[in-house]
Amino acid sequence: MIDVVEVLQHWHAGRPKAVVADSLGIDPKSVRKYVAPAEAAGLVPGGPALSRVEWAELVRGWFPELVDAQARSRTHAQIEAHRPMIAEMRKTNTVATVHQRLRDEAGLAVGITAFRTYMAAAFPDEAARDKVTVLRPEVPPGEEAQIDYGFLGHWSDPVANRVRRVWAFVMVLACSRHMFVRPVLSVDARSWVAAHVAAAIFFGGLPRRLVPDNLATGVSRADIYDPKINRAYGDFAAHYGVLVDPARLRKPKDKPRVERPMPYVRDSFWRGRDWVDEAAMQTAALTWCMEVAGTRAHRSLEGASPLAVFNALEADALIGLPLMDFELAGWSRPKVGVDCHIRVGKALYSVPWRHIGFNVDVKQTEKLVEVFVDATLVKTWARIERGRQTDYGDYPPEKIAFFMKTPVWCRRKANELGPNVAAVVAELTALHVLHQLRSAQGVIGLADRYSPERLDAACARAMAVGDVTYRTIKGILAAGTESEGTEAPTVPVAPAHLHGPVSLFSTEVAG
């Protein structure tokens, strides 16, 4: 019954069932079995705390067979019949495997918990050996910090008028046990790195090695030998000169100094308090870390307080804060669309057309958006919250010739071709510039087929007869009559087809 009470206490403190099973060495199915009556009774993780005595009383009602000596005796008798087989299998297999094979191959109808109880009584030496825990060596000052998120509870947000889940980012210095706690409403990558930065400021530095859990906010790929840290977390580690060494996947004993204080943080700091907003929680947490958690007598420190040990041994051993502040950045990997734009947040940014169809790495800071291809910076934009940022230089030239030949460009080019060309273009772009822009571009384009002198003369004759349309000037040049009298040649005129106003440019174009 003691094992069941311990399972329920761990679960009620907010630890996931899988973590409870791994930490206590119990089959996950058994954990779910013991937790099921508590869930059916309406108990939830993080609810009002129950004493061990209260839990024991509930367990007696839910699992009477655990305290029934006769039932236990009958169960042990069933297992005893397989003792020779058990003794042989224990030479090469774990208790869980022995139980599984007896259940599947010999038809043993006994649960894993009852089987473990029998094993402890029938093979006491082996049971004692399995329970041996190797003490972790003492960590030198300034060498290691252990990091994790823990669920605090639910909070009624008075502004949003809804219930929100609140988590605690906790960093514990392994030597002094001094801790930093930061309540957060979001557990994304940006919040994760921001909490690390706040912890560095709180301690006045960081230890050389950080041991976080394998959360996706910091670790992209969990691996015992070669874990992959995400870009934002890697940038943080490089800036502060620390090593990020994640714990093994689902191995809470790799970071016990941050796992054990979680119920204490939840009970001492969080429960029974009212909060105005997230900022108020974070401010109160800093005070609590210094005045309550920091000054408590710690059993592992032989009664000394974490804050006293920190000030005496660890503060000066930490890596000092860099001279430059760390700039928080978010990383994403969007795909370049056929319109040469990528989506970052709620905004669109153009990138060079050669990268269409490929994913690019995007670093987003408070002021800038930087685009990288194979670690090479290919584009930089001023960050906007919404809208579109477009540089028409990112498009193939032949695709945007019309958009690049603006009225200003047309006037400048016309001045290079001759005074009469400049006069014609000035007239075309004086009124209804968007409607006449194509005509102005066409007139200038005639310089690709005819010399500037002939084009200037043709423009002079067109002005003389009062018809400066592109079609008339083109007809004069085609007939070769630009140097003849003032009468313009007869040119068939097709009906005009106006396309209406055309939006030429994004209001924000990169310089």
C-alpha positions, 0 to 999 in steps of 0.5 A: 500500500505504501507504493500505491500511496507514493504513486498517487502522491507523485501523480497528484503533485503534477508529474506525468504518469509515464515519468512517475512509472519511470522514476519509481520503477513501476510498470506504466499500466500499474500506474494507470490502474492505481490513478484511475480510481482517483480520477474517477473520484474527481481528483486532479493534479495540482488540486488541494493537497492530501496527507499520507494518512488520507491517501492511505485511507482512500487506497484501502477503499479502492484496493482492499486486496492490498491490505488483505493478508489472505489474498496476498497469501494466495497470490504468493502461493500462485507465484511460488509454484513458478519459483524454479523458473523465476530463479533461472530467468533472474540470472539474465532478465529483469523482474518486469521481463520475468513477470511478462513471460510468466504471464504470457507463457505460463498463464500467471494471473498476477499483477506486476506490483504483487509480483514485485512484492513476492520477489522482495520477500522471496529473493531479498538479496536481489531486491536490495541490490535493485534498490541501490542508488549510486550517489551523485558526486558533489558538483564543484561551485560554478560547474552545473545548473539543472533546469526544468519546467513544472506545472504550477496550476490554473489561474483566472486571468482577470483581463482575458476573463479565462482560466489559464495554465501556469508553468514554472521555469526552474533553474537550480545551481547544483552546488549551492542549491540556490534556485531561480523560479519564473512563472510563465504562461507560454512554454515556447522557444522564445519564453524558454530562452528569455527565462534563461537570460533572466536567470543569468541576470538573477545569479549574476552569471551562469555555471559552465554546464546547463542540464535541461530536460529534453523539451522541444523548446530547447532540444530539437532532437534528443540523443544520448550521444549527440543531442541537437540544440535548437538555433535560438538556444544554441545562440544563447549558449554561444553568447554566454559561453556555456555548454548545454548538456541535456539529460537523457530522455525520460531519466529524471534522476539525471537532474534530481536537484531540480526535480525534487524541489518542484512540489516545494515550489508549487506548495510554498510559492504558488498555492493559496495566492491571488495574482494580477498578471504574469509580471506580478507572478514573476516579481513575487517569484524573485522575492520568494527565491531570495527571502524564502527558498534561499534562506531555508535550511537545506538538508543536503547542505547540512542545515546551511541555507542555499543563499549563504552557500551561494554567496560564500562559494558559488557566486564568484565561480560563475561565468560572468555576464557578457559585456553586450546584452543578448538579443532574443531571437526566434528562428523559423524555416519557411518555404519561399513561394512562387511570388518570391515571398516568405511568411514570418509571423503575420507578415510577408517578406520578399527574398531573391527569386533563385530560392523559390521552392526551398526552405530558408532559415529566418532569424527574427529579432525585435527590429530585424528579419534576417534570411539565411541560405546555408548559413549565408545571409541573403536578405535583411528586412526591418521587422513589421507586425503585419503587411508585406515587404517587397524589393522588386530587385528580388524578381527576375528582371524580365518579370518586372520590367514594367514595374521597374520603369517608373515615371521618374525612370522614364523622364530621366531616360528621355532626357538622355535621348534628346529634348524632344523625347523628353518633352513627349515623355513629360507630356505623357506623364503629366496627367493620368500617369498610370494610364500613360506609363506604358506609352511613355515606356514604349516611346523610350523603347523605340531607342532600341531599334532607332538611333536617338537622333531619329527618335528625337526628330520623330518626337519633334514632328509628332509634337508639331502635328499635335499627336504624341502617341506611341503609335504615331511616333512609331509610324513616323519612324517606320515610314522614315518621314521624321525629317520631312514636312510637318504633316504626319503620315496617316497611321491606322488608329486602333481603339484604345483599350485602357486597363485602368489604374495599376498598382506599381510598387509596394509602399515599403521597398528595401533601399 
